[in-house]
Amino acid sequence: MGEVIVITSGKGGVGKTTTSANIGCALALAGKKVALVDADIGLRNLDVVMGLENRIVYDLIDVIEGNCRLKQALIKDKRYPNLHLLPAAQTKDKNAVNPEQMLKLCESLKEDFDYILIDCPAGIEQGFKNAIAGANRAIVVTTPEVSAVRDADRIIGLLEASELRNPQLVLNRIRPEMVKRGDMMSLDDVLDILAIGILGVVPDDESIVISTNKGEPASTVDDSLAGQAFRNISRRIMGEEVPFLDLTSDSGFLKRLKKLFKG
Amino acid sequence: MMDFFSLFSKPQSKNIAKDRLKLVLVHDRANCSVDVLEMLKNDILRVIAKYMDIDDEELDIQLTQTKSDTNDQVPMLIANIPFKNVRPKEKDRE
C-alpha cells in the first residue's frame, strides 16, 4: 500500500513543481514505484519539467470523468521505468474536480505505487483542497523570503486544520554566500519562525535551470548540488537519516582560492 | 561569532526580514486585521476618555507575541496610553 504525499507552498513560483519532479525521479531511481500527479488543473507544468509534454494522451480529468482507465492516462517514463506521470488537464479549470474524486483517485493509485506525489497548485482555494484531499503526508516548499515564508505559515495552519499533521519543510533556493553575509534568512532563521520539521535545504543552483530547459530533473544529474539535495530529501522520505549538505564549503571563487592555499 | 568587517557594515537585512515577518505573522495567526485593531483602539479611547484626558495621537496599540508559562509563543495586545490628567468625578464637578 503506497503513501500519498502532497507538495504544496501557498505562494507560487517557489519551486513546487521542480521539487515534485526531482523527488519523484530520485525516489524512482532508488527503486520505488512512483506516480507523479499534476493537480494544477488548467495550468499544467509538471509534464514539461519532466520532459514528457509530447506524450500526453489522457489527463486527470479524463480519468475522473471516466473517459479512460487510470492505466491509460498514466505516462510511463521510458528513462526511469519506475516513474509514471498523471498530467493535469490544460483546458478545464480547478472546479472540474472535487475532493472526493481526488481521494478516490489517490486510493486507487495507492494499490499500484509506493509513492504518489501530488503537485499542488498555488493558492488556498479549491485546487489546494483537491490536492490535499487524498494525502497522507505533506511537504511545504518555501524560499527564504518574507512573502514565501508568510504563505508557508498560512499553509501549515490550513494543513493542520485538515488533519494533515506534521508537514515537513523544503527550504528552496538558498544562496549560501548571501546567508553568510546576513542578507538572506538561513534555515535556522526560517525554522525559528515556522512551526515545522525540516526535510531538506536546496541551494539556488544553475543546474536546475539547465535541467528544466532540457526536461531532465536535476536529481538525475550526478554532479548537480541541487540534485544531490533532492536525492537526500528523497532518502529522508524513505526513512533514512541523511546529514544535511554543507552548502557553505565549496562555492565561490575566493573560497576555492582560499582552499587552494590552505591545501 | 562576530565578523570583524560586520562591525562597520550595514545592519543585516535578514534581521529586518525576520522582524517584519514575525509582526505580519502575529496578525495573520491571530486573524486580526488593521481594521479590527483600529475599531478596538477607538473603543478603548472612548472608555478611557470617560475617566482621563488622553491625547488620541499618543495612543499606541499593537499586537506582538510573548512567551507563555509553558514557553509557547502567544499573541499579546499591548497598549501604551499616556494621559494628561484624571478627570474629576462627576459629583465633584457639581
Boltz contact constraints between the chains, C-beta under 6 A:
constraints:
  - contact:
      token1: [A, 146]
      token2: [B, 17]
      max_distance: 6.0
  - contact:
      token1: [A, 146]
      token2: [B, 20]
      max_distance: 6.0
  - contact:
      token1: [A, 146]
      token2: [B, 21]
      max_distance: 6.0
  - contact:
      token1: [A, 149]
      token2: [B, 21]
      max_distance: 6.0
  - contact:
      token1: [A, 150]
      token2: [B, 24]
      max_distance: 6.0
  - contact:
      token1: [A, 153]
      token2: [B, 25]
      max_distance: 6.0
  - contact:
      token1: [A, 182]
      token2: [B, 12]
      max_distance: 6.0
  - contact:
      token1: [A, 182]
      token2: [B, 14]
      max_distance: 6.0
  - contact:
      token1: [A, 183]
      token2: [B, 13]
      max_distance: 6.0
  - contact:
      token1: [A, 184]
      token2: [B, 14]
      max_distance: 6.0
  - contact:
      token1: [A, 185]
      token2: [B, 14]
      max_distance: 6.0
  - contact:
      token1: [A, 185]
      token2: [B, 17]
      max_distance: 6.0
  - contact:
      token1: [A, 189]
      token2: [B, 18]
      max_distance: 6.0
  - contact:
      token1: [A, 193]
      token2: [B, 21]
      max_distance: 6.0
